[in-house]
Amino acid sequence: MPTDSTDHTASFGFRDVPAGDKERLVRGVFSSVARNYDLMNDLMSGGVHRLWKDAMVDWLNPRPGTRILDVAGGTGDIAFRIARTIRSRGGRPDIVVCDINPDMLAEGVKRAKQKGEVTISWTTGDAEALPMPDASFDAYTIAFGIRNVTHIDKALAEAHRVLKPGGRFLCLEFSQVQVAGLDTLYDRFSFSVLPKLGEIVAGDADAYRYLVESIRRFPPQAEFARMIEAAGLSQVKVRNLSGGIAAMHSAWKI
């Protein structure tokens, strides 16, 4: 089932809430977990999320001179990888991280200072109404963020708007398991273990219960691909990771 149910309601985990309330509720979730977000990602995935993010940046294949917008980029995991790749190719990174949650951005800025990373820009903004001009980026990336927006179609339309003609859209998101048997094991782990980890590490079981539920409400691979096409993006391709636990969707603005 898509994350955005109607113009009046939106899913918040397994609940449907007034659409106007979702942003506030999601903001509360990520403010609660911001300080332990990266540690929890390691614990939840056994570190595999690092391999998924590496695969995303490999597929993006960023080149020097490419201007990149990383939406819902919070703690900087994708931006730092992109910056490292561009530097390895002799370029100076030109990356803007945009996130709606100031607490997540604060963690990213803190990590950037620790790394001595000064080329990345950080800005607060809504994926459904980006504070960037039309056709201003060569690539738009979003990792594990689009399922949390209130209206996926509006976020995709914004991605199309800010991309230059010939620009690349690349999304990494949890998806629908494609391997028989793995889906059952994954469900048991997700609903039994993750909220307990959230309680122990982040002090918030409900936040991680929401994150698990939001994954189940996110459209499966083929349906999300159709939504990307409906936003005007072309040449949509999908790559499953870890049997479909996560998936990457790539498209272009023609």
N, C-alpha and C positions, 0 to 999 in steps of 0.2 A: 504494500500500500504506500503511495507517495507520502512524503512528509507533510506537504501542504494539502489539507483535505478540501477546504473550500475557501472562499474569500473571507468567511466569518470565523472559521475555526482552523486550528493547526494542531498537529500531534506534538505532545510532549511526553516522550516515552509511549506507553500504551494508552495514555489519556488523550482525549481531544480537549483542547482549551481554547478560549477566545483568542483569535489570531493576535490581537493587540497585547496579550499577556505573554506570548512565547518568548519574545526577546528578553524581557525582564527575568523570566524563569531560567532561561539558558545562561544569561549573564550571572545569575546567582550560582549556578552549578560550577561554572568555570572560575569564578572568583574564589569559590570554596576550595577548588583543587589546584589552583595555579602554582602554588609553591612546591607541590609534590607531583605535578603533572608528568614531567619527564621520567621520574623514578617509577611512577605507576605504569607508564607505557612499557618500561622495561619488564616490570613484574607481570603485567597482564599478558604480554606477548612472548615472554622468555627472551626478550631482546630482538625478536624477529622484525619488529617495526623498523629497526634500523636498516635491515636488509631491504624492506619494502621501500623505504625512503631513498636508499641508494639506487634502487631500481628505477624509481621515478625520475631522479636527476639524470641517470644514465639515458633514459628514454628522451628526456628533455634535450639532452646534449647541448647545454648552453655554450654559446660562443662569445668571445670578446666583442663588445659593442652592442650586445643585446640588452635591452631595457626590460626588466622583469618585475611583475607585480605578484607578490605572494599573499594571497588573501587568507584570512583566518590563520595567519602565520605565527601568531602569539609568541611562543618561546624561541622561535628562530631556527628550528631543526632543518627545515627545507632551505631557508635562505643561507644558512651557514654552509650547507653542502654545495649549493649553487655557486656561492662566492669562492669556495675552495677550488671548484672545477674551473671557473673562469680564470682564476689566478694561475692555475697550473698550465693554462694555455696562453699566458702572457698578457692577459687583459686586466682591466680594473673593473670590479663588479659594479653594476648599476641596478640595484635591487631596492624595491620599496616593500616593506612588510606592512600590511593593513589588517587590523583586528578590531573587532567591536568592543573587546574587553580590556580595559586599561590594566587590570591586574596581570593578565597574560602578557601584554606588551611590556610591562615593567620587568617581568622575568626575562623576556628576550633581551631587553636593553641591558640588564645586569649581566647576562651571559656574554653579550657582545663586548662589554667593558672588560670582562675577565679574559676574553680571547684577544683583546686588542683589535677588534673588528670595528672599523670606523666608517666603512663605505656603505653600509646598509642604512637606509632611512626607515623610521618607524612612525606610523601614523594611526590614529584611531579612526575607524570608519566602518560603516555597515555594508556588508556584501550586497545588499539589495539596493543601495544608493551610494555607490562609491564616490568619494570626494576627489575624483580624478577626471581630467578632460577626455573627450572622445578621442579614440584612435591614438593613444599616448604610450602604449606598451607593445613590445614585440612578443611577449609571452605572459600568460596568466596561469599561475599555479594555485592549487588549493588542496590541502591534505587533511583529511579527517575533519573537515569543517562544514562541507556543504549540507550534510544531513541535519545540521543544527540551525539552519536558517529557517525563517518562517515560511517563505515562499521560494521554493527551489527555482521556479520558472523566472522569477524576478532576478535572482542571483545570476542565473545563466544569461539573461538578457544584458545584465550589467557587464558580464565578462565579454560578451560580443561587442558591446559599446566601446569599452576602453581599449580593445585590441586594435592594432593597426591592420589594414588589409595585408593578408599573408601571415598574420599573427597566430600563435599557437596557444591552445587551451589544453591544460593537462590537470586531471583530477585524480587523486588517490583517496579511496574511501573504502570502508568496510562494505562488504557486499554479501551475496548469497552463495553459500557453500555449494560447490558443484560435484563433490565426491561423496558417493553413498557411504553412509556410516560415519563419516567425519562430521556431518551436520549434527547428528545426535550427540556425539562426544563434545562438540563445540558448544552446543546448547547447555549441556550439563555443566561444563566448566564456566560458561559465561554467567549463568543465573545462580550458581551455587558458590563459586569461588570469588568472582570479581567483586561483588558487593562486600564480602568479608575482607578482601584485601583493601578495599576503599576505606572501610571502617578502621582497620589496623594502621594503615600507612597515612591516609589523608584525613582520618577522623570523620568521614562522610560516606556511609554506605549508600544513602539515597542518591547521591550524585552519580555513583557508578552503576547503580541500578537503572537510573535514567539513561546513561550512556549505552548500556546493553540493550535496553528497550528501543532506543532510537535507531540502533543498527538494524533491529528486526523490522522497523517501520520504513526503512529506506528502500526505495525501488530497486528491484533486481537489475542485473547488468543490462539486459536488452531494453527494459523499460526506461532506464536512465539514459541510455544511448539515444532513444527516441526523443526524450526531453531536450537533450543537447542539440539534436537536429532541429527541433521545433524552435529553438532560440536563434536559428540562423547560422549555426556553425556546421561545417562540412567535413567529409572524410573521417567520420567517427570510427575509431578503432578501440577495441577493448582487450586488455591483457589481465588475466586472472593471476593472482598471487596466492600461494599456499592453498591451492584447491578452491579458490574463490572466497576465502575468508576476507580477503581484500581484493580490490580490482582497480586498475588504472583505466581511465577513459581519456583518449586523446582526440582532438579535433582542431580544425583550422578555420580562420575567418578568411573567406575568399573575397 
